[in-house]
Amino acid sequence: MLEFLHIRNLALIEDASLDFTTGMNVLTGETGAGKSFILKALSFLLGDKLKADIVRRDAERAIVEALFQTSDGELILRRELIAATGRSRIFINDTLHSQEILKELRPKLITYTSQHAQQQLLQPAFQSKLVEKYFPDPTLLTKRDEIIDELKGVDQKIQDLLERQKNLLDKRELLEMQQAEIEKVAPEEGEEERLEEIRSQARNQEVIIKTYDAALKLLYSREPAGIFESLDDLERHLTTISELDESFADFVNGLADFRALLDALASRLQDPPELEDGQDLNRIEERLYALAQLKRKLHKTIPQICALKQEIEDNLSFLDSCALDLKNLHKEEEVLKEKLAQVIAQIIPLRHEAAENFTHKLEEQLKDLAFSDRVRVIPEYLPLPVWKEIKDERIRFLWAPNPGQTPQPLDHIASGGELSRFLLALTSLEIKEGSTTYIFDEVDAGVGGLTLGKLAEKLADLAKKHQIILITHWPQLASQAKRHFQIQKIVTEDSTSTICHALNEEERKAELARMAGGGELGAVFLKSLD
C-alpha cells in the first residue's frame, strides 16, 4: 500500500505531503483545484513522462517521492524532473536506477481506474484481453503469438529476398558486363604496386650497372693505379718500416683488415642486381596499361575492383540461388501456418468457455451496482484476421441493461454513468491479492441518485480488503472515507498554489456539507449520516 506521498515544485504544488491509511482515502475539492496533479505526480513517479515546463516557475527541479509497504518490506521511490534539461532521475531506496525497472514495479504497486479506462472499455481489443485473463490455458495464447511472430520473421525474409532480387535483376546486365571486364584483365591484389617497383628497377638498371663498373675500376684500374695496386705498394712500404720500427706493426695489421673489407665490396660490385626471372619491361608496361584502363572504366582502384569482383560473384550467385531460397521460405511459412491454424482451433472453444464464465461473473457484479437483476452481458465473436487467410476471433461485449432491450455493443447504448459502473464491476472482478493500491479517478462520472449509494457500497466493500484512493465530487462517496484530504487552490498577488490538507472530523463534516450543496442541503446530508 501507499503510506506516504511527497510532492515538491510540480505545477501548482509547491510542497505537499499526504499520509495515506489503509482502506478508503478520498481526495475532494473544487473543480480546477489541482486534484488531478496529485495523481499525475504519482503516475510520473511510476514511469509516466512529464515535460520540463510542468516544473514550478523559478524551481530547478520537481521532486516526487513515496513510501510503499509491500510484501517484501518498505519501498522508497523518488523521481526528480530537471527543469533545464527535461530529463529525470529515478531512485529506489536511495539507489539510482533506470526507468525500465518502473515498468515491472508499477502493476505491483497501483491499479489506476479513470475515465480514460472507460474509453478503453469500448474497444473490442481491450474487451478480448479482459476475457483472456480467464483463459484456462494461457500457454496456447503465448504459443499463438510466438507462431505469428515467427511468421512475421519469415515474411520479412521473403520480402527482403524479393526486394534484393528485384534490385539485382534490374542491374544484372551491368553486373555481368563489369564481371567480364574484370575477368578479361584479372587483376590481383597488390599487383600494380609490385609491377611499378619492377619497372622502376628496370629503368634504373643501366645507371646501376655503370655505377658498379665505375666502382670496380677504382678498385682494380692500373692507370691511374687502382686502390688494390696502391694498397700493395703501401703494404710493402709499411712492412719494411715495421721491421725497423715495431710501432708500425698495428698499421700493417689494420691495412690487412681494410683489404678484407675491400675484397667483400669488390665481390658485391661484381654481382649487380637483375630483373626478376622471366620479366620483360615491355610486357610490364602493357600490363600496367591494362590495369590503368580497367581503373578508368570502373572508376575504382585495384583493391576496390578486387572487392567488386567478389561482390559481383556473390550477387550473381544470389540470383541463381534466390528461387530455391524463396521456395524453402514459402515451405517454412506453410508449416507455420498449419501450426497456427491448429493452435487457433484449440483456442476458440476455450475462449468461448472463458467468455461465458467471465460475463456471468460480470453480470453478478453489475447487479450489485443497481442494474436490473436481469442485466445481460453477451460475448459476440468477431472474425479477426491474424495471418493472411487464417482468422482467430475477438470478443465484443453486447449488453442489455434492462429487460426487453435488444443486446447492443457498449459504445452504442451505454451512458457515462453506466460505463462508470461497468468499469467498477470489472475492477471488482480483477482485484488482486497483495498490497496493490487501487486508484479511482472520478469513477462516479455520470452517476447520480440512488445509484450513488450502490456505488458507495461497492467501493466500501473493496476498501475492506485493499487500500483505495478515490477522487470524487459526491459526498455520498466521500463519506465512506477513512481519511479525507481536501485539495485547495490558493491565489495570492503573484502566485497560485495547490495545497493538500488532511481533514479532522469537524473539517470533514464541513467539506461534506459543501459538497452536498451547503446551507440546508448540506445540513440535511450530514444529518443523514447520523
HELIX and SHEET records of a PDB file:
HELIX    1   1 LYS A   35  LEU A   45  1                                  11    
HELIX    2   2 ALA A   52  ILE A   54  5                                   3    
HELIX    3   3 GLU A  100  LEU A  109  1                                  10    
HELIX    4   4 GLN A  115  LEU A  121  1                                   7    
HELIX    5   5 PRO A  124  GLU A  132  1                                   9    
HELIX    6   6 PRO A  138  VAL A  185  1                                  48    
HELIX    7   7 GLU A  191  ARG A  203  1                                  13    
HELIX    8   8 GLN A  205  TYR A  220  1                                  16    
HELIX    9   9 ILE A  227  LEU A  244  1                                  18    
HELIX   10  10 GLU A  246  PHE A  248  5                                   3    
HELIX   11  11 ALA A  249  LEU A  269  1                                  21    
HELIX   12  12 LEU A  281  LEU A  298  1                                  18    
HELIX   13  13 ILE A  302  LYS A  367  1                                  66    
HELIX   14  14 LEU A  410  ILE A  413  1                                   4    
HELIX   15  15 GLY A  416  LEU A  429  1                                  14    
HELIX   16  16 THR A  451  ALA A  463  1                                  13    
HELIX   17  17 PRO A  475  ALA A  478  1                                   4    
HELIX   18  18 GLU A  505  MET A  515  1                                  11    
HELIX   19  19 GLY A  519  LEU A  529  1                                  11    
SHEET    1   A 6 ILE A  13  ASP A  19  0                                        
SHEET    2   A 6 LEU A   2  LEU A  10 -1                                        
SHEET    3   A 6 ARG A  61  THR A  70 -1                                        
SHEET    4   A 6 GLY A  73  ILE A  82 -1                                        
SHEET    5   A 6 SER A  88  ILE A  92 -1                                        
SHEET    6   A 6 THR A  95  HIS A  97 -1                                        
SHEET    1   B 6 ILE A 110  THR A 113  0                                        
SHEET    2   B 6 THR A 437  ASP A 441  1                                        
SHEET    3   B 6 ILE A 468  ILE A 471  1                                        
SHEET    4   B 6 MET A  24  THR A  28  1                                        
SHEET    5   B 6 ARG A 483  VAL A 491  1                                        
SHEET    6   B 6 THR A 496  ALA A 502 -1                                        
SHEET    1   C 3 ARG A 376  TRP A 387  0                                        
SHEET    2   C 3 ILE A 390  ALA A 400 -1                                        
SHEET    3   C 3 GLN A 408  PRO A 409 -1                                        
END                                                                             
